[in-house]
Amino acid sequence: MKRGSADVFSDLGLEGADELLAKAKLARAITATVKQRRLTQTALAVLTGIGQPKISQLMNGRISGFSSDRLMHILTKLDQDVVIIVRPRPVAQKRSAHISVDMPQAM
């Protein structure tokens, strides 16, 4: 049995795996922040201007209808800083995009 990497999307050979992983990390940060702040889906919908049914999809891990930009917008509405760092990759490393998400501390 082959052990998987930290990138399940690449392990599954999915097209756009880098983007899917980035969106999943952003969605996880949103979910963690919402739980930490004890916000309801309705409150998040009002805060972001996104309908509650779409918020429900997001909170249940269905992120296919969300762009990375939209997820970052939600995070900024939740008073989270979103930082994007662009730097040259080491020559020996394969081409990829990485997102590092510092998760909010539990109360």
ABEGO torsion letter per residue (X at the ends): XBBBBABAAAAAGBBGAAAAAAAAAAAAAAAAAAAAAGBBAAAAAAAAGBBAAAAAAAAAGBAAABBAAAAAAAAAAAGBBBBBBBBBBBAABBBBBBBBBBBBBBX
